[in-house]
Amino acid sequence: VVWLRFLGHTVEYCDHVFLRNVGYILGLLVKIDEKTALCERGRFARICVLLDLNQLLQHSIQVEDFLHKI
């Protein structure tokens, strides 16, 4: 289980649906950071995800037309 931090800040990071979908794309979503969920964290968003460490770790994820750094 790891905490993933998305650098930068966009409105999507405060959206539970967006964060949940990203979490399940990367692995198994465990938790969304409370400060992120309340839009209180200004520079990044965090989610806790269960990852398979036998696979390569991703440094970014493409969602629609935007590349999000992790």
N, C-alpha and C positions, 0 to 999 in steps of 0.2 A: 504494500500500500504506500503510495507516494502522494505528496501535495504537488500539484502542477500550478505554475504561475504563468499567467498570460500577461506579457509586457504591453505597456501602452494602456489606453483606456478608451473604450467606445461604449456606446449605449447598450450594445448587445450583452456586454459583460454583466449587466444588472438583470438580465432576463433569465429566469429559471429554465425556461424551455430551451434556450440557446445553450446554456451551460450544461444542462442535462444531456442534450444531444451530443455535444462535444465530448463529454465524459464517456458516453457509451461508444462513441467512435474510437476513442483511444483505449478503452478497456472497460472495466465495470465501475460505474460511478458509485462512490461510497458516501460522499458528503460535499455540499457546497459551502464554502466559507461564509459564516454569518455576516461579516463586515461587507463582503462582496455582494451578498444577497440584498443587503440594505443600502447598497450604493454608497457606503461610507469609506471605501478604500479608493483613493484617487488615482493611483499609478498602475495598479495591476489587479487582476482577479485571480482567485485561487479555487481549485476544486481538488478533492481527494479522490484518487482513482486507484483501483487494483489493476496492476499491469502484469503482463506475462514477461518476465525478464529473460526468457529464452528468445524473444523477438527483439528486433532493433527498436530503440527508443526514437520517437519522433521529436524533432525540434520545432516543428510548425505544423499547422493544419490548414487546409484550404476549405473555406466555407463560403459558398456562392462564389463571388469574384474577389474575395479578399483573403490574403494569407495572414493567419494569426500566429505570431511567435509564441512558443511555450517556454 
